[in-house]
Amino acid sequence: MILYYQTHSPFARKTLVFAHEVGIAGRLEVIHHETSPTLRNARVYAENPLGKVPVLLRPDATPIFDSDVICAYLDTLHDGRKLLPQDGEGRWQALRLQSVAQGLAQTGIALRWELVLLPTDIGRRSRRATTGSKAPSTMRCCLTSVT
Ligand SMILES: N[C@@H](CCC(=O)N[C@@H](CS)C(=O)NCC(=O)O)C(=O)O
């Protein structure tokens, strides 16, 4: 299987960490693909209509995307303890934690765009606005909620 990946993507990293945790990382060929709202990547768009990584290319099956979907799929490929239990309270605890991870990744990416990547004039206005932004407190709340 091929994983379209981007080293600075928390979503892509989540899938690779998951693969390591369940012991199947050796089955993945990880290929770095640079893609962003300002850099269209045709190879990524060919597999994911949203143009985003991570994407998992499966042999003899359609590609799948979205880190949560990829993690759920990877969890079906091993016989060990499932990281996403099928039922019971363990399932809701795992999905709760997954939501926190997803929220942290989204907030982190949004902050990076606001503070680092936006053109200077927009960025300057944005940085002023960020003083009252809820992003830092979202980060704090998410981290508190898992500790
Ligand atoms: N919900 C998706 C989000 C994936 C995502 O936003 N990936 C970013 C990299 S951090 C991306 O590929 N962005 C390219 C774009 O927005 O065009 C997931 O969990 O996989």
The ligand as an SDF file (V2000), in Angstrom:
LIG
                    3D

 20 19  0  0  0  0  0  0  0  0999 V2000
   -9.7810   15.8930    7.3760 N   0  0  0  0  0  0  0  0  0  0  0  0
   -8.5670   15.5900    6.6620 C   0  0  0  0  0  0  0  0  0  0  0  0
   -7.6930   16.8340    6.5940 C   0  0  0  0  0  0  0  0  0  0  0  0
   -6.4630   16.6360    5.6840 C   0  0  0  0  0  0  0  0  0  0  0  0
   -5.7540   17.9570    5.4150 C   0  0  0  0  0  0  0  0  0  0  0  0
   -6.2770   19.0480    5.6440 O   0  0  0  0  0  0  0  0  0  0  0  0
   -4.5190   17.8240    4.9120 N   0  0  0  0  0  0  0  0  0  0  0  0
   -3.7590   19.0000    4.5590 C   0  0  0  0  0  0  0  0  0  0  0  0
   -2.3140   18.8320    4.9780 C   0  0  0  0  0  0  0  0  0  0  0  0
   -2.1390   19.2020    6.6930 S   0  0  0  0  0  0  0  0  0  0  0  0
   -3.7520   19.1470    3.0510 C   0  0  0  0  0  0  0  0  0  0  0  0
   -3.4920   18.2050    2.3540 O   0  0  0  0  0  0  0  0  0  0  0  0
   -4.0500   20.3550    2.5690 N   0  0  0  0  0  0  0  0  0  0  0  0
   -4.0530   20.6210    1.1700 C   0  0  0  0  0  0  0  0  0  0  0  0
   -5.1520   21.5570    0.7800 C   0  0  0  0  0  0  0  0  0  0  0  0
   -5.9230   22.0060    1.6560 O   0  0  0  0  0  0  0  0  0  0  0  0
   -5.2500   21.8430   -0.4240 O   0  0  0  0  0  0  0  0  0  0  0  0
   -7.8510   14.4290    7.3620 C   0  0  0  0  0  0  0  0  0  0  0  0
   -8.1110   14.1850    8.5420 O   0  0  0  0  0  0  0  0  0  0  0  0
   -7.0640   13.7270    6.7020 O   0  0  0  0  0  0  0  0  0  0  0  0
  1  2  1  0
  2  3  1  0
  2 18  1  0
  3  4  1  0
  4  5  1  0
  5  6  2  0
  5  7  1  0
  7  8  1  0
  8  9  1  0
  8 11  1  0
  9 10  1  0
 11 12  2  0
 11 13  1  0
 13 14  1  0
 14 15  1  0
 15 16  2  0
 15 17  1  0
 18 19  2  0
 18 20  1  0
M  END
$$$$
